[in-house]
Amino acid sequence: MSASVTADAEDTLLRSEATTEIVGYRLRRAQLSVFQRFIAAFEQLNLRPAEYSVLALIADNPGRKQTEIAEILGIKRANFVALINGLDSRGLTERRVARGDRRANALYLTEEGERFLERARAVQAEFEADCVERLGGAEARDTFVRMLDRLC
């Protein structure tokens, strides 16, 4: 049976190529699959993809404003505040008054956050290696990333 045809409970064929042949549909299905595998890999750390991204960006850019981190990730302000509140409550991040703008919050990892991110980056490295292997190696990964960049 092909990828675009499936059998239902009555063993009649369900034609699905009207959706499965659409690039956007296939990208969304791939994203869901990758996110499900990410969640399983990071389950031991109780870490979601957006949280990992926020922690990694804060680590690489300590003291940047909340709005800057949210913007680069495309997270709405209200959602980002909730996300940071969760990371703060876990003792992983802290907010300080931003230099030059007392109305803004600058973000930092706590010492616990740095230790936590070190563990998370090890899990991410294994997860990334699995993704690269599934794509067919580093060269295929690089080609795939260039192709995705064309869509942005």
Disulfide bonds with the S-S distance in Angstrom:
none
